[in-house]
Amino acid sequence: MATNADAGREFFTTRTVGDALAQFRPQRRTLTETVPVVDALGRVPAEPVTAPHALPGFARSTVDGYAVRAGDTYGVSEGLPGYLQVTGAVLMGTEPKVTVGPGTAVSMPTGGVLPPGADAVVMIEYTQQAMTGTIEVVRAVAPGEGVVRADEDAAPGAELIRAGHPLRAQDLGMLSAAGITSLAVQARPKVTIFSTGDEVVPPETSALRPGQVRDATATALAALVAEAGGEPAGGGIVPDDGAALEAALRAALPASDLIVISAGSSVGTRDETAGAVARLGPPGIWCHGLAIKPGKPTLLAECCGVPVIGLPGNPRSALVVFRLLGMPLIRLLGGCSTPPPEPIVRVKLARDLPSATGRLDVVQVRVADGVAIPVFGVSALLSVLTTADGFLIIPEDATGLDAGTEVDVTLYR
């Protein structure tokens, strides 16, 4: 039975991770900004980008060889070669000054403009010089062979880049090929990270007093924020004082797209996060407790249009939960509709893994020779994460996994 001292400190509604991913979907989105294409790697286009003209813009050769009329090569073979008169050559970067007529061929470099009259290019390997000004062709070509059409990469108005799709190196190349040098992208979500606790001190603290710990979680969270496309901002370390935490959170709201609070989200008598967040503004706390191990005392809220995540105090728990929920939320806020795929390998489990139904278990593993070897340790140990190559998930409805079971391991990048 709860005492008066415990009143209001029990978990609110415990939700599954699946529920959180599907239902905790704040409407907030970042504004747009224009950036140069050369600086746009990983950025999320705010709108589709279309081709201003055909690409590559002219029919060109894909091989070194001879531009021909395909019909002039029909029926030729090594035993019955055909002969064509060479009437000129195409130079790179210039418009052809020669036309291919019946029974003629024009020398072509890879990438050269296909001359008028030609509809194919025969590779140089299938030709040889029969006499001065004449080549012998030993293989027939079909119309279009050895040639890229003027609009084969993209027709005018075709969509080059999808909105919501983080830009890759090849996407930047396509934009440059189209002559597009800047584009509108979603601004990076600004994520303010707070740490709480009287025992927490900055990482640069040289000598620790008994009971003090350096703030490792905020540093790691900032790295995950950046990996997800966000812009981390340090909120600092707040003592175990509800009024101080509420004041710090209120001050951060206007400049934040997401607020992350490390520690203080459990139901211990000193944990102040839930109370401070509940007072920030509507709609308030969405859940306080997730069916996950590690990481049950996680809080999700939305206050005055800004989502808030309250993470467990143990570093490993905090980082596990933030990877599963915080990083997708950052991508959502930044308009990313197609997140980059996670690197996943399918391997066999080295040993039995017990689990309780009704919760999602996240197990750290090392991967060697096609086998996943679980790495165990209490939630406070960061060495479990630094030793691991990745993690596997035991779903809520499972009572565990047997040794030898094939599992998917998500690898750390």
Phi, psi and omega in degrees: 000137181284139175272174177299326180293334181271349186303133178081359183256352176292160178300147175284241181261120177281131181240161174277161176297322177300318177298316182297317180293324185273329191248334178274088188230076180304148182279348184300137174223149180288160175286173179258157176213158180258130181230154174294146179302323182295343179251014191259008179302127179081351179284160185252114180301137180279342181208159178298148177246126184250160181285126179286343180200174180295145176234132008282354177103346176206152176288132183219162182280143176258359182219162167280132181172222184226130173285131185219170164269121186306323181300335180286351181254356183298134176087354181282156178201178179295328179278341181221073184290160173251160184235133180229144179273128179275117186253002179167190182216147175263132177261145180298137175077011180230156177281136181301142178249017182222149178248143177270117178252183179303131176075012181239166178215155179232131179296135187230134168270158174299127181092355180288156180287130179292126183286158177303144178093335181272148175228008179199165175230125177268133182297147182298334179296338182258021177224163169206156182283120180276319177198173181303122178084004180226137175245153175257127181250126184247006178216134179283151175236152178265158176305133181091349181289137180072016186226142169256128179294161181298330182244023186289325175288317179195137173277157177305131180085355179291149180286119178271319185226134178276147171292145176082003183253111182305135187285132177256173181302318182292330176293320178295324176296318179296318178297318179295321178299329180275359180081015180268119186252350176209159179204162179276128179230162173288138174297149178293132178300133178272117186246113179267126186249121176251144168246147180231155176130134178294338183272351187272131179232160182299153180300332183281359178299120187281320182235125181268137171278160179306129179093347180275150175225142176286148182281091178273329187295317183298321179297314180292322178296319179300322178294320178293324177300312180296321179298327180277359179096012179263175179242103184286145176225132181282122177271345179095183180256125182250134180291171180284074182215116185301318181293320180294319179294316179299319180295319179294319180293318179298320180294331183274340185306310186299330185259007186246142168266339178205140174243133179239130181242120180264123180079162178085011183256001179277193186250018175296161186295337182265354187278122192249356189299310185302316180295318181294318180294320181299334182269358185287326182149166184286161358282347173097208187284128178270319173205153175225087183129124177241144177280074183211148174226124356278160173120017184304315185281058179259140181244135174236133182209166172224122186233114180054041176086358180249120177291148181228134175241123173257118186258157175298161181282330179293129186304316182296317178301315182298315183288324177298312181295318183294324177297321183282325186243320184290316182295315174300326180292320177299316179297321177299313181298328180270016174076015181277110181264343179230085181299151177298143182293145177282146174286117185234137174238147177256120184223174178262144181282135186283334185209166177297143175234109177284157178203159177257137178293154178091359177219155177265124179258130177252117186245126177282141182220153164261149181241125179211129176054041177075018182233138176263121182250111182300144176245119185251160178161159182290163188297338183282349187269112175289337182298336176297319180286320182289335177281331188284148172269342183177197181217156171238161183241129171263116186294165185300327186272002183265148175262007179140180178230140180273151174303140181091349178294138175283129183228155175264125178251123174276120184274144172285139182286000000 
